[in-house]
Amino acid sequence: MTGIDISCDRDRVDLDYCYDCISNSYWSMGRSRREFEKSVAMSIPVSAFCDGRQVGFARVVTDYIAIAYVADVFVDAQYRRRGIASRMINALHDHPDMQRVRRWLLATRDMQPLYRQHGYADLGGLLMMRLEEDAPNRPPRI
């Protein structure tokens, strides 16, 4: 097994694989394939690959300025506990188009410890938020 490659290249997303994983998740709520494809098209995706095969996925929905919502984070069961989810979250936080975003939100039923490592705080229930205090001081991209 070679290293894990993290990419925000939308063209590399294996939609078949990702939809299969998402459609079997507790959070998908019966999402159709077309709905999933549209959600990827309307987001910044990040993918993890091992030996050319996709093993993880996440995406962020954003206005690129004020708010970002992290969604659909998953790592293939065979590749968990290797830091892949953390690397994908870092890739979204570090994405050049996301540097002015101050508020990052997400909802999770069971992965709070992972997100706390990335500066997210519990808001109650499933919701978590990360404030990027320095975001307003960074130069605009547009």
C-alpha positions as a Markdown table, in Angstrom:
| # | Residue | x | y | z |
|---|---|---|---|---|
| 1 | Met | 0.0 | 0.0 | 0.0 |
| 2 | Thr | 1.3 | 3.4 | -0.9 |
| 3 | Gly | 0.5 | 6.7 | 0.8 |
| 4 | Ile | -2.8 | 8.4 | 0.9 |
| 5 | Asp | -3.3 | 11.2 | -1.7 |
| 6 | Ile | -5.7 | 14.0 | -0.7 |
| 7 | Ser | -7.3 | 16.0 | -3.6 |
| 8 | Cys | -9.9 | 18.7 | -4.0 |
| 9 | Asp | -10.1 | 17.9 | -7.7 |
| 10 | Arg | -13.8 | 17.5 | -8.5 |
| 11 | Asp | -13.0 | 15.4 | -11.6 |
| 12 | Arg | -11.3 | 12.7 | -9.5 |
| 13 | Val | -14.4 | 12.0 | -7.3 |
| 14 | Asp | -15.6 | 8.5 | -7.9 |
| 15 | Leu | -19.3 | 9.3 | -7.8 |
| 16 | Asp | -20.4 | 5.6 | -7.9 |
| 17 | Tyr | -18.2 | 4.7 | -4.9 |
| 18 | Cys | -19.2 | 7.8 | -3.0 |
| 19 | Tyr | -22.9 | 7.5 | -3.6 |
| 20 | Asp | -22.8 | 3.9 | -2.5 |
| 21 | Cys | -21.2 | 4.9 | 0.8 |
| 22 | Ile | -23.4 | 8.0 | 1.3 |
| 23 | Ser | -26.6 | 6.2 | 0.4 |
| 24 | Asn | -25.9 | 3.6 | 3.2 |
| 25 | Ser | -25.1 | 6.2 | 5.8 |
| 26 | Tyr | -27.3 | 7.2 | 8.7 |
| 27 | Trp | -27.4 | 10.9 | 7.5 |
| 28 | Ser | -28.3 | 10.5 | 3.9 |
| 29 | Met | -32.1 | 10.4 | 4.5 |
| 30 | Gly | -32.8 | 8.6 | 1.2 |
| 31 | Arg | -30.8 | 11.0 | -1.0 |
| 32 | Ser | -31.2 | 10.1 | -4.7 |
| 33 | Arg | -28.2 | 9.7 | -7.0 |
| 34 | Arg | -29.1 | 12.9 | -8.8 |
| 35 | Glu | -29.4 | 14.8 | -5.5 |
| 36 | Phe | -26.0 | 13.5 | -4.5 |
| 37 | Glu | -24.4 | 14.5 | -7.8 |
| 38 | Lys | -25.9 | 18.0 | -7.5 |
| 39 | Ser | -24.7 | 18.3 | -3.9 |
| 40 | Val | -21.1 | 17.5 | -5.1 |
| 41 | Ala | -21.4 | 20.0 | -8.0 |
| 42 | Met | -22.6 | 22.7 | -5.6 |
| 43 | Ser | -19.8 | 22.1 | -3.1 |
| 44 | Ile | -16.0 | 22.0 | -2.7 |
| 45 | Pro | -15.2 | 18.2 | -2.5 |
| 46 | Val | -12.2 | 16.6 | -1.0 |
| 47 | Ser | -11.2 | 13.0 | -1.7 |
| 48 | Ala | -8.7 | 10.5 | -0.3 |
| 49 | Phe | -7.1 | 7.9 | -2.5 |
| 50 | Cys | -4.9 | 4.9 | -1.8 |
| 51 | Asp | -3.2 | 3.2 | -4.7 |
| 52 | Gly | -5.5 | 5.1 | -7.1 |
| 53 | Arg | -8.7 | 3.9 | -5.4 |
| 54 | Gln | -11.0 | 6.4 | -3.5 |
| 55 | Val | -11.2 | 5.6 | 0.2 |
| 56 | Gly | -12.6 | 8.8 | 1.6 |
| 57 | Phe | -14.7 | 11.8 | 0.8 |
| 58 | Ala | -16.0 | 15.1 | 2.3 |
| 59 | Arg | -17.4 | 18.3 | 1.0 |
| 60 | Val | -18.1 | 21.9 | 2.1 |
| 61 | Val | -21.0 | 24.0 | 1.2 |
| 62 | Thr | -20.1 | 27.7 | 1.3 |
| 63 | Asp | -20.7 | 31.3 | 0.3 |
| 64 | Tyr | -16.8 | 31.6 | 0.3 |
| 65 | Ile | -17.0 | 34.6 | 2.7 |
| 66 | Ala | -19.1 | 34.2 | 5.8 |
| 67 | Ile | -20.0 | 30.6 | 6.3 |
| 68 | Ala | -19.1 | 27.0 | 5.5 |
| 69 | Tyr | -20.9 | 23.8 | 6.2 |
| 70 | Val | -18.9 | 20.5 | 6.3 |
| 71 | Ala | -20.9 | 17.5 | 5.1 |
| 72 | Asp | -20.8 | 13.9 | 4.0 |
| 73 | Val | -17.5 | 13.1 | 5.7 |
| 74 | Phe | -16.6 | 9.4 | 5.5 |
| 75 | Val | -13.6 | 7.1 | 5.3 |
| 76 | Asp | -13.8 | 3.5 | 4.0 |
| 77 | Ala | -13.9 | 1.1 | 7.0 |
| 78 | Gln | -10.7 | -0.6 | 6.0 |
| 79 | Tyr | -8.8 | 2.8 | 6.1 |
| 80 | Arg | -10.1 | 4.3 | 9.3 |
| 81 | Arg | -7.9 | 5.3 | 12.2 |
| 82 | Arg | -5.1 | 6.4 | 9.9 |
| 83 | Gly | -5.7 | 10.2 | 10.1 |
| 84 | Ile | -7.5 | 10.3 | 6.7 |
| 85 | Ala | -10.5 | 12.2 | 7.9 |
| 86 | Ser | -8.3 | 14.8 | 9.6 |
| 87 | Arg | -6.3 | 15.3 | 6.5 |
| 88 | Met | -9.5 | 15.8 | 4.4 |
| 89 | Ile | -10.8 | 18.3 | 7.0 |
| 90 | Asn | -7.4 | 20.2 | 6.9 |
| 91 | Ala | -7.6 | 20.2 | 3.1 |
| 92 | Leu | -11.0 | 21.9 | 3.3 |
| 93 | His | -9.8 | 24.4 | 5.9 |
| 94 | Asp | -6.7 | 25.2 | 3.9 |
| 95 | His | -8.4 | 25.4 | 0.5 |
| 96 | Pro | -7.3 | 28.8 | -1.0 |
| 97 | Asp | -11.0 | 29.8 | -1.7 |
| 98 | Met | -11.9 | 29.3 | 2.0 |
| 99 | Gln | -9.4 | 31.6 | 3.7 |
| 100 | Arg | -11.9 | 34.4 | 4.4 |
| 101 | Val | -14.6 | 32.1 | 5.9 |
| 102 | Arg | -15.0 | 32.8 | 9.5 |
| 103 | Arg | -17.8 | 30.4 | 10.6 |
| 104 | Trp | -17.5 | 26.7 | 9.9 |
| 105 | Leu | -20.4 | 24.5 | 10.9 |
| 106 | Leu | -21.2 | 20.8 | 10.8 |
| 107 | Ala | -23.5 | 18.2 | 12.3 |
| 108 | Thr | -22.4 | 14.8 | 13.6 |
| 109 | Arg | -23.9 | 12.1 | 15.8 |
| 110 | Asp | -20.6 | 10.4 | 16.7 |
| 111 | Met | -17.4 | 12.1 | 15.6 |
| 112 | Gln | -17.2 | 15.1 | 18.0 |
| 113 | Pro | -13.7 | 14.1 | 19.2 |
| 114 | Leu | -12.3 | 14.3 | 15.7 |
| 115 | Tyr | -13.8 | 17.7 | 15.0 |
| 116 | Arg | -12.7 | 19.1 | 18.4 |
| 117 | Gln | -9.1 | 18.4 | 17.3 |
| 118 | His | -9.8 | 20.9 | 14.5 |
| 119 | Gly | -11.1 | 23.7 | 16.7 |
| 120 | Tyr | -14.8 | 22.9 | 16.5 |
| 121 | Ala | -16.9 | 23.4 | 19.7 |
| 122 | Asp | -20.2 | 21.8 | 20.6 |
| 123 | Leu | -23.3 | 24.0 | 20.0 |
| 124 | Gly | -25.7 | 21.5 | 21.4 |
| 125 | Gly | -27.3 | 18.4 | 19.9 |
| 126 | Leu | -25.5 | 17.4 | 16.8 |
| 127 | Leu | -24.2 | 20.8 | 15.8 |
| 128 | Met | -20.6 | 22.0 | 16.1 |
| 129 | Met | -18.9 | 25.3 | 15.0 |
| 130 | Arg | -15.4 | 26.5 | 14.4 |
| 131 | Leu | -14.6 | 30.2 | 14.4 |
| 132 | Glu | -11.6 | 31.3 | 12.3 |
| 133 | Glu | -10.8 | 34.5 | 14.1 |
| 134 | Asp | -8.1 | 35.6 | 11.6 |
| 135 | Ala | -10.3 | 35.2 | 8.5 |
| 136 | Pro | -11.3 | 38.9 | 8.2 |
| 137 | Asn | -7.6 | 39.9 | 8.2 |
| 138 | Arg | -6.8 | 37.8 | 5.2 |
| 139 | Pro | -6.8 | 39.4 | 1.7 |
| 140 | Pro | -10.0 | 38.8 | -0.4 |
| 141 | Arg | -9.7 | 36.4 | -3.3 |
| 142 | Ile | -12.3 | 38.2 | -5.4 |
